[in-house]
Amino acid sequence: MADETTSRTDADEIEESQEAVESESIDQEVAESDSDDQEITDSKESESEDVDSEDAESVEDDAEEDSADSEEHNAEYEKVQGATDDLNEIYKDGAAVAHELKDAFDEIKSAFDFSSFLK
């Protein structure tokens, strides 16, 4: 029985030492994570300062580009609108021609219709 008590005590000591090691490794991971978080925060703050100075310059450039883009957009819109108007005219002319052809076909068909003579 003395051996059993000793082995249990040894097992308990091993478990306690493993728990201590795990606890220390968790504490180290938390500490490393905190330091990584601080580095990320510091990095973001320095990037934010750089971006603020670049934003002031880019706002002026964006305003000039927007006005140029707006003029290009208007020119493209006018071209598309003109092409659309042309296509609408072509469609209307085509519909009118199709209607005239149908009328001519109906006249020719009625001219060669001999069924009324045969009755």
Sequence and secondary structure as in RCSB ss.txt:
>XXXX:A:sequence
MADETTSRTDADEIEESQEAVESESIDQEVAESDSDDQEITDSKESESEDVDSEDAESVEDDAEEDSADSEEHNA
EYEKVQGATDDLNEIYKDGAAVAHELKDAFDEIKSAFDFSSFLK
>XXXX:A:secstr
 HHHHHHHHHHHHHHHHHHHHHHHHHHHHHHHHHHHHHHHHHHHHHHHHHHHHHHHHHHHHHHHHHHHHHHHHHH
HHHHHHHHHHHHHHHHHHHHHHHHHHHHHHHHHHHHT  HHHH 
